[in-house]
Amino acid sequence: MLVILGFLMVAAFMFLILTKRATPVVALILVPVIFGLFAGAGLGIGDMITDGIKSLAPTAALLFFAIIFFGIMIDVGLFDPLVRGILRLVRNDPMKLVVGTAVLAMVVSLDGDGSTTFIIVTSALLPLYLKLGVSPVILTVVAGLANGTMNIIPWGGPTVRAASALGISPSEVFVPMVPSLIAGLVIVLLFSIHLGLMERRRLGSLVFDQEMVSVGGGGDTGRPARRTGGGAGGDSDGGAGQFIDGLDPQRDTLRPKLLWFNAALTVALLVVLVMDILPIPVLFMIAASIALTVNFPKVKEQGEAIARHSASIVSVVAMVLAAAVLTGVFSGTGMVEAMAEWLLGVIPSSMGPFLAVITGVLSIPLTFFMTNDAFYFGILPVLTETAAQYGIEPVEMARASITGQPVHLQSPLVPAILLLVTLAGVSLADHHKKVLWRATVVSLAMLAVGVLLGQIPMG
């Protein structure tokens, strides 16, 4: 019964999200509560949800203060020179812009934190997307793919989880998978080129249509040659619009005399973040407080600086706390364990020698529908124990298990992706429609390269 309820809960949640019949916040709260009660949680569902909130509270704090910090950096003009420089390189070419998005996301993803990557990439490039009329959905797709592929680096999280769960070294898991990582990144770049070329052709046709109207006077197409807000699949009055206003060269919040201070503060933050000296939420709390104090010394100015980004803060933090309901009910009712045992039961013994590949394939949907902690600490050890009966080493199972990360990063249970779509003014449904199949291709390609090179056994 728990297995059926678990799969039905996931199906109901995805149906409501993809068909836009409910916002992610509503679906993340009501669907788990309803199915949790059917699973017999009773009044205990309150403790389950509280446990989920406790586990995600640090993430909510991280996103709250990260949005404030990087929002301030945008306000004071830290990223203005970068945006102008990229614009000169792009030269109004949508294809170069999309490819540049992929490269920038890959480089910034080296810090191992998806939220930081998405904030920096969106802050720097979204204004260019809106200025050229390129759909912001393309930005979220490319940035999501790049960060998801890079997520297998040892300090990114999944590799450490897999290694810890199986008692092996993270380097044993990651180093042999470097060719798979490279193959995944190449495919991401190819997708970026293709998406960029499609946008170039689309925008070229828009300009042509506009010119025909101007010459022939035959009415209004209703479509501007170059849009300045919203974008396909986005909300014209959503979070994206603030970035255009935020880059006004005459805005009152500019602090040109503090440019080097703000740059040094940002670099110091990222360096300390990579060094892992303090918890990331604490780092952003301290950095945001310093940035507010130095750039806006008056109390009224500090309040206004926070209020300017309140819409993004409320949206993201609300979804993180709502996601805690789903994770809490999933684990508290035992649905996760029941689904794992069911999966093991339906795998025939003749498929035992292929368990490493099966694990790689299963990691694609399972890490999308559940947290990395649930998969790597709950399901992977069970699969690995079974695989050992067929001579498959734990390190080989760990390598296979991390190939699903490009898809995992697109999950609504991942706060970073919620932050990305919120900042870009894109609906999660529109993002999923374009990114999920591409992410699946990247994951399968990484798995295939691992098999071909013998890092993941095939029978």
VEXDREN-2710 file (C-alpha; in Angstrom, 1 decimal):
% VEXDREN-2710
k/r/px/py/pz
1/MET/0.0/0.0/0.0
2/LEU/2.8/2.4/0.8
3/VAL/4.4/1.7/-2.5
4/ILE/1.2/2.5/-4.4
5/LEU/0.6/5.6/-2.3
6/GLY/4.2/6.8/-2.9
7/PHE/4.0/6.5/-6.6
8/LEU/0.5/8.0/-6.7
9/MET/1.7/10.9/-4.6
10/VAL/4.6/11.6/-7.0
11/ALA/2.3/11.3/-10.0
12/ALA/-0.3/13.6/-8.6
13/PHE/2.3/16.2/-7.7
14/MET/3.9/16.1/-11.1
15/PHE/0.5/16.3/-12.8
16/LEU/-0.5/19.4/-10.9
17/ILE/2.8/21.1/-11.6
18/LEU/3.2/20.3/-15.3
19/THR/-0.4/21.1/-16.1
20/LYS/-0.2/24.3/-14.0
21/ARG/-3.3/23.4/-12.0
22/ALA/-1.5/24.4/-8.8
23/THR/1.6/26.4/-7.8
24/PRO/4.6/24.4/-6.6
25/VAL/4.1/25.7/-3.1
26/VAL/0.4/24.5/-3.0
27/ALA/1.2/21.2/-4.6
28/LEU/4.2/20.6/-2.3
29/ILE/2.1/21.1/0.8
30/LEU/-1.4/19.7/0.0
31/VAL/-0.4/16.6/-2.0
32/PRO/1.9/15.1/0.7
33/VAL/-0.6/16.0/3.5
34/ILE/-3.4/14.2/1.7
35/PHE/-1.4/11.1/0.8
36/GLY/0.3/11.1/4.2
37/LEU/-3.1/10.9/5.9
38/PHE/-4.1/8.1/3.6
39/ALA/-0.9/6.3/4.6
40/GLY/-2.0/6.4/8.3
41/ALA/0.2/9.2/9.5
42/GLY/-2.6/10.7/11.6
43/LEU/-1.6/13.5/13.9
44/GLY/1.9/12.3/13.6
45/ILE/2.1/14.0/10.3
46/GLY/2.9/17.2/12.2
47/ASP/6.1/15.8/13.6
48/MET/7.0/14.4/10.1
49/ILE/6.6/17.8/8.6
50/THR/8.5/19.5/11.4
51/ASP/11.4/17.1/10.9
52/GLY/11.5/18.0/7.3
53/ILE/11.5/21.7/8.0
54/LYS/14.3/21.3/10.5
55/SER/16.4/19.5/7.8
56/LEU/15.8/22.3/5.3
57/ALA/16.0/25.3/7.6
58/PRO/19.7/25.9/6.9
59/THR/18.9/25.8/3.1
60/ALA/16.2/28.4/3.6
61/ALA/18.5/30.6/5.5
62/LEU/21.2/30.2/2.8
63/LEU/18.8/31.3/0.1
64/PHE/17.4/34.2/2.1
65/PHE/20.7/35.8/2.7
66/ALA/22.2/34.8/-0.6
67/ILE/19.5/36.6/-2.4
68/ILE/20.0/39.7/-0.3
69/PHE/23.8/39.6/-0.8
70/PHE/23.8/39.2/-4.5
71/GLY/20.8/41.5/-4.9
72/ILE/22.8/44.2/-3.2
73/MET/25.8/43.5/-5.5
74/ILE/23.5/44.0/-8.4
75/ASP/22.0/47.2/-7.0
76/VAL/25.4/48.8/-6.3
77/GLY/26.7/48.0/-9.8
78/LEU/29.3/45.2/-9.1
79/PHE/28.2/43.2/-12.2
80/ASP/27.6/46.1/-14.5
81/PRO/31.2/46.0/-16.0
82/LEU/30.9/42.2/-16.5
83/VAL/27.6/42.6/-18.3
84/ARG/29.0/45.3/-20.6
85/GLY/32.0/43.1/-21.3
86/ILE/29.9/40.1/-22.2
87/LEU/27.6/42.2/-24.3
88/ARG/30.6/43.3/-26.3
89/LEU/31.7/39.7/-26.8
90/VAL/28.2/38.5/-27.7
91/ARG/27.7/41.3/-30.2
92/ASN/23.9/40.8/-30.2
93/ASP/24.3/37.2/-31.2
94/PRO/21.8/34.9/-29.3
95/MET/23.9/31.8/-30.1
96/LYS/27.0/33.2/-28.5
97/LEU/25.0/34.4/-25.5
98/VAL/23.6/30.9/-24.9
99/VAL/26.9/29.2/-25.3
100/GLY/28.5/31.8/-23.0
101/THR/25.8/31.0/-20.4
102/ALA/26.8/27.3/-20.5
103/VAL/30.5/28.1/-20.1
104/LEU/30.0/30.6/-17.3
105/ALA/27.7/28.2/-15.5
106/MET/30.3/25.4/-15.8
107/VAL/33.1/27.6/-14.4
108/VAL/31.1/29.0/-11.5
109/SER/29.8/25.5/-10.7
110/LEU/33.3/24.6/-9.6
111/ASP/32.5/26.1/-6.2
112/GLY/30.1/23.2/-5.7
113/ASP/27.1/25.3/-4.8
114/GLY/24.2/25.4/-7.2
115/SER/22.5/28.4/-5.6
116/THR/25.6/30.6/-5.9
117/THR/26.1/29.5/-9.5
118/PHE/22.5/30.4/-10.5
119/ILE/22.6/33.7/-8.7
120/ILE/25.8/34.8/-10.4
121/VAL/24.8/33.5/-13.9
122/THR/21.3/35.0/-13.7
123/SER/22.5/38.3/-12.3
124/ALA/25.2/38.7/-15.0
125/LEU/23.3/37.4/-18.1
126/LEU/19.6/37.7/-17.7
127/PRO/19.6/41.4/-18.6
128/LEU/21.3/40.4/-21.9
129/TYR/18.7/37.8/-22.6
130/LEU/15.9/40.3/-22.1
131/LYS/17.6/43.0/-24.1
132/LEU/18.1/40.6/-27.1
133/GLY/14.7/39.0/-26.7
134/VAL/16.1/35.6/-26.0
135/SER/13.8/33.5/-23.9
136/PRO/14.8/33.3/-20.2
137/VAL/13.7/29.6/-20.4
138/ILE/16.9/29.0/-22.5
139/LEU/19.0/30.5/-19.7
140/THR/17.4/28.2/-17.0
141/VAL/17.8/25.1/-19.2
142/VAL/21.4/25.7/-20.1
143/ALA/22.4/26.8/-16.6
144/GLY/20.5/23.9/-15.1
145/LEU/22.1/21.4/-17.4
146/ALA/25.7/22.7/-16.8
147/ASN/25.3/22.8/-13.1
148/GLY/23.6/19.4/-12.9
149/THR/26.5/17.8/-14.9
150/MET/29.1/19.5/-12.8
151/ASN/27.3/18.3/-9.6
152/ILE/29.3/15.1/-9.5
153/ILE/32.5/16.9/-8.5
154/PRO/33.6/15.5/-5.0
155/TRP/32.7/18.7/-3.1
156/GLY/29.4/19.1/-4.8
157/GLY/27.6/16.7/-2.5
158/PRO/26.3/13.5/-4.3
159/THR/29.8/11.9/-4.7
160/VAL/30.5/12.5/-1.0
161/ARG/27.1/11.0/-0.1
162/ALA/27.7/7.9/-2.2
163/ALA/31.2/7.4/-0.9
164/SER/30.1/7.9/2.7
165/ALA/27.1/5.6/2.4
166/LEU/29.3/2.8/1.1
167/GLY/32.5/3.5/3.2
168/ILE/34.8/4.3/0.3
169/SER/36.9/7.3/-0.8
170/PRO/35.3/10.1/-2.9
171/SER/38.3/10.2/-5.1
172/GLU/37.9/6.5/-6.0
173/VAL/34.4/7.4/-7.2
174/PHE/35.1/10.6/-9.0
175/VAL/38.5/10.4/-10.7
176/PRO/37.6/7.4/-13.0
177/MET/34.3/9.3/-13.9
178/VAL/36.2/12.3/-15.3
179/PRO/35.8/11.1/-18.9
180/SER/32.0/10.8/-18.3
181/LEU/32.0/14.3/-16.9
182/ILE/33.8/15.6/-19.9
183/ALA/31.4/13.8/-22.3
184/GLY/28.4/15.3/-20.4
185/LEU/29.8/18.8/-20.6
186/VAL/30.4/18.4/-24.3
187/ILE/26.8/17.4/-24.8
188/VAL/25.6/20.4/-22.8
189/LEU/27.6/22.6/-25.1
190/LEU/26.1/20.9/-28.1
191/PHE/22.6/21.5/-26.7
192/SER/23.6/25.1/-26.0
193/ILE/24.7/25.6/-29.6
194/HIS/21.5/24.1/-30.9
195/LEU/19.3/26.2/-28.6
196/GLY/21.3/29.3/-29.5
197/LEU/20.9/28.7/-33.2
198/MET/17.1/28.2/-32.8
199/GLU/16.8/31.5/-30.9
200/ARG/18.9/33.2/-33.6
201/ARG/16.6/32.0/-36.3
202/ARG/13.5/32.8/-34.3
203/LEU/14.6/36.4/-33.5
204/GLY/15.7/36.9/-37.0
205/SER/12.2/36.0/-38.2
206/LEU/10.7/38.4/-35.7
207/VAL/12.9/41.2/-37.0
208/PHE/11.9/40.3/-40.6
209/ASP/8.2/40.3/-39.7
210/GLN/8.6/43.7/-38.0
211/GLU/10.3/45.1/-41.0
212/MET/7.6/43.8/-43.3
213/VAL/5.0/45.6/-41.2
214/SER/7.0/48.8/-41.2
215/VAL/7.4/48.7/-45.0
216/GLY/4.0/47.4/-46.0
217/GLY/1.9/49.0/-43.3
218/GLY/-0.2/45.9/-43.2
219/GLY/-1.1/45.9/-39.6
220/ASP/0.6/45.0/-36.4
221/THR/2.0/41.6/-35.7
222/GLY/1.8/42.2/-32.0
223/ARG/5.3/41.0/-31.6
224/PRO/8.3/43.2/-31.0
225/ALA/11.6/42.5/-32.7
226/ARG/13.4/42.9/-29.4
227/ARG/11.6/42.3/-26.1
228/THR/12.6/44.0/-22.9
229/GLY/10.9/41.9/-20.4
230/GLY/9.3/38.5/-19.7
231/GLY/10.5/36.3/-22.4
232/ALA/8.9/33.1/-23.8
233/GLY/7.6/31.0/-21.0
234/GLY/8.3/33.7/-18.4
235/ASP/6.2/36.2/-16.5
236/SER/6.4/39.7/-17.9
237/ASP/5.9/41.2/-14.5
238/GLY/7.8/38.5/-12.6
239/GLY/11.2/38.5/-11.0
240/ALA/13.0/39.0/-14.3
241/GLY/11.9/42.6/-14.7
242/GLN/13.8/43.8/-11.7
243/PHE/17.1/43.1/-13.4
244/ILE/16.5/45.5/-16.3
245/ASP/15.6/48.2/-13.8
246/GLY/18.5/47.1/-11.6
247/LEU/21.0/47.8/-14.4
248/ASP/19.9/51.3/-15.1
249/PRO/23.2/53.2/-15.3
250/GLN/21.6/56.2/-13.6
251/ARG/20.0/54.3/-10.6
252/ASP/20.4/55.8/-7.2
253/THR/21.8/52.6/-5.6
254/LEU/25.0/52.7/-7.6
255/ARG/28.2/52.8/-5.4
256/PRO/31.1/53.3/-7.9
257/LYS/33.5/54.3/-5.2
258/LEU/32.9/51.0/-3.4
259/LEU/33.4/48.8/-6.5
260/TRP/36.7/47.4/-5.4
261/PHE/35.4/46.8/-1.8
262/ASN/32.3/45.0/-3.1
263/ALA/34.4/42.9/-5.5
264/ALA/36.9/42.0/-2.7
265/LEU/34.0/41.1/-0.4
266/THR/32.4/38.8/-3.1
267/VAL/35.7/37.1/-3.9
268/ALA/36.5/36.6/-0.2
269/LEU/33.0/35.1/0.3
270/LEU/33.5/32.6/-2.6
271/VAL/37.0/31.7/-1.5
272/VAL/35.9/31.0/2.1
273/LEU/32.9/29.1/0.7
274/VAL/35.2/26.8/-1.3
275/MET/37.5/26.3/1.7
276/ASP/34.5/25.1/3.7
277/ILE/35.6/26.9/6.9
278/LEU/32.1/27.9/8.0
279/PRO/28.7/26.7/7.1
280/ILE/27.5/28.4/3.9
281/PRO/24.3/29.9/5.5
282/VAL/26.5/31.6/8.2
283/LEU/28.9/32.9/5.5
284/PHE/26.0/34.6/3.6
285/MET/24.5/36.0/6.8
286/ILE/27.8/37.7/7.7
287/ALA/28.5/38.8/4.1
288/ALA/25.0/40.2/3.6
289/SER/25.3/42.1/6.9
290/ILE/28.6/43.6/5.9
291/ALA/27.4/44.5/2.4
292/LEU/24.3/46.3/3.9
293/THR/26.3/48.2/6.5
294/VAL/29.0/49.5/4.1
295/ASN/26.8/50.2/1.0
296/PHE/23.8/51.5/2.9
297/PRO/24.8/52.9/6.2
298/LYS/21.4/54.5/7.0
299/VAL/18.8/52.2/8.6
300/LYS/16.1/53.4/6.1
301/GLU/18.4/52.5/3.1
302/GLN/19.0/49.1/4.5
303/GLY/15.3/48.4/4.9
304/GLU/14.7/49.6/1.3
305/ALA/17.6/47.4/0.0
306/ILE/16.0/44.3/1.6
307/ALA/12.5/45.2/0.4
308/ARG/13.7/45.5/-3.2
309/HIS/14.3/41.8/-3.2
310/SER/11.5/40.7/-1.0
311/ALA/9.5/39.1/-3.8
312/SER/12.3/36.7/-4.7
313/ILE/13.0/35.9/-1.1
314/VAL/9.4/35.1/-0.2
315/SER/8.9/32.9/-3.4
316/VAL/12.1/30.9/-2.9
317/VAL/11.9/30.4/0.9
318/ALA/8.2/29.5/0.7
319/MET/9.0/26.7/-1.8
320/VAL/11.9/25.4/0.3
321/LEU/9.7/25.2/3.4
322/ALA/6.9/23.6/1.2
323/ALA/9.4/21.0/-0.1
324/ALA/10.1/20.1/3.5
325/VAL/6.5/18.8/3.7
326/LEU/7.0/16.4/0.9
327/THR/10.4/15.1/2.1
328/GLY/9.1/14.8/5.7
329/VAL/6.0/12.8/4.7
330/PHE/8.0/10.7/2.2
331/SER/10.5/9.6/4.9
332/GLY/8.2/9.7/7.9
333/THR/5.5/7.4/6.5
334/GLY/8.1/4.9/5.2
335/MET/7.1/5.4/1.6
336/VAL/10.8/5.8/0.5
337/GLU/11.9/2.5/2.1
338/ALA/8.8/0.7/0.8
339/MET/9.4/1.9/-2.8
340/ALA/13.1/0.9/-2.6
341/GLU/12.2/-2.6/-1.4
342/TRP/9.6/-2.9/-4.1
343/LEU/12.1/-2.0/-6.8
344/LEU/14.5/-4.7/-5.5
345/GLY/11.7/-7.2/-5.6
346/VAL/10.7/-6.5/-9.2
347/ILE/14.3/-6.9/-10.5
348/PRO/14.6/-10.5/-11.7
349/SER/17.7/-12.5/-10.6
350/SER/18.8/-12.8/-14.2
351/MET/19.4/-9.0/-14.2
352/GLY/21.6/-9.2/-11.1
353/PRO/24.9/-8.9/-13.1
354/PHE/23.5/-5.7/-14.6
355/LEU/22.7/-4.1/-11.3
356/ALA/25.3/-1.3/-11.7
357/VAL/23.8/-0.2/-15.0
358/ILE/20.3/-0.6/-13.6
359/THR/21.3/1.6/-10.6
360/GLY/22.5/4.2/-13.0
361/VAL/19.2/4.2/-14.9
362/LEU/17.2/4.2/-11.7
363/SER/19.2/7.1/-10.4
364/ILE/17.6/9.3/-13.1
365/PRO/14.0/9.1/-11.9
366/LEU/14.7/8.3/-8.2
367/THR/16.9/11.3/-7.5
368/PHE/14.4/13.5/-9.3
369/PHE/11.5/12.4/-7.0
370/MET/13.5/12.2/-3.8
371/THR/16.4/13.9/-2.1
372/ASN/20.0/12.9/-2.6
373/ASP/20.1/11.9/1.1
374/ALA/17.1/9.5/0.7
375/PHE/18.6/7.9/-2.4
376/TYR/22.3/7.6/-1.4
377/PHE/21.7/6.7/2.3
378/GLY/18.5/4.8/1.9
379/ILE/18.4/3.0/-1.5
380/LEU/22.0/2.8/-2.7
381/PRO/23.2/0.6/0.2
382/VAL/20.4/-1.9/-0.4
383/LEU/21.2/-2.0/-4.1
384/THR/24.9/-2.3/-3.4
385/GLU/24.4/-5.2/-1.0
386/THR/22.4/-7.1/-3.6
387/ALA/25.0/-6.3/-6.3
388/ALA/27.8/-7.7/-4.2
389/GLN/26.3/-11.2/-4.7
390/TYR/27.1/-10.8/-8.3
391/GLY/30.7/-9.6/-7.9
392/ILE/30.0/-5.9/-8.4
393/GLU/32.2/-3.7/-6.2
394/PRO/30.7/-0.9/-4.1
395/VAL/32.8/1.7/-5.8
396/GLU/31.3/0.7/-9.2
397/MET/27.8/1.0/-7.8
398/ALA/28.7/4.5/-6.5
399/ARG/30.0/5.6/-9.9
400/ALA/26.8/4.5/-11.6
401/SER/24.7/6.2/-8.9
402/ILE/26.0/9.7/-9.6
403/THR/25.2/9.7/-13.3
404/GLY/21.6/10.8/-12.7
405/GLN/22.6/14.1/-11.3
406/PRO/21.9/16.2/-14.4
407/VAL/18.2/15.2/-13.9
408/HIS/18.3/15.4/-10.1
409/LEU/19.2/19.1/-10.3
410/GLN/16.0/19.9/-12.1
411/SER/13.8/18.5/-9.3
412/PRO/11.4/20.8/-7.5
413/LEU/12.9/19.3/-4.3
414/VAL/16.2/21.0/-5.1
415/PRO/16.1/24.6/-3.7
416/ALA/18.7/25.8/-6.2
417/ILE/16.5/25.1/-9.2
418/LEU/13.6/26.9/-7.5
419/LEU/15.9/29.9/-7.0
420/LEU/17.0/29.8/-10.7
421/VAL/13.5/29.8/-12.2
422/THR/12.3/32.5/-9.7
423/LEU/15.2/34.8/-10.5
424/ALA/14.7/34.3/-14.2
425/GLY/10.9/34.8/-14.0
426/VAL/10.3/31.4/-15.6
427/SER/7.6/28.9/-14.6
428/LEU/8.9/25.5/-13.3
429/ALA/6.6/23.8/-15.8
430/ASP/8.1/25.6/-18.8
431/HIS/11.6/24.8/-17.5
432/HIS/10.8/21.1/-17.1
433/LYS/9.3/20.9/-20.6
434/LYS/12.6/21.9/-22.2
435/VAL/15.1/20.6/-19.8
436/LEU/14.1/17.1/-18.6
437/TRP/14.6/15.2/-21.8
438/ARG/17.9/16.9/-22.4
439/ALA/19.1/16.2/-18.9
440/THR/18.1/12.6/-19.4
441/VAL/20.2/12.4/-22.5
442/VAL/23.2/13.8/-20.6
443/SER/22.8/11.3/-17.8
444/LEU/22.5/8.3/-20.1
445/ALA/25.6/9.5/-22.1
446/MET/27.6/9.8/-18.9
447/LEU/26.5/6.3/-17.9
448/ALA/27.3/4.9/-21.3
449/VAL/30.8/6.4/-21.3
450/GLY/31.4/4.9/-17.8
451/VAL/30.3/1.5/-19.2
452/LEU/32.4/1.7/-22.3
453/LEU/35.5/2.6/-20.4
454/GLY/35.0/-0.2/-17.9
455/GLN/34.4/2.1/-14.9
456/ILE/30.8/0.8/-14.5
457/PRO/30.4/-3.0/-15.1
458/MET/28.0/-4.3/-17.7
459/GLY/27.1/-7.9/-16.9
END
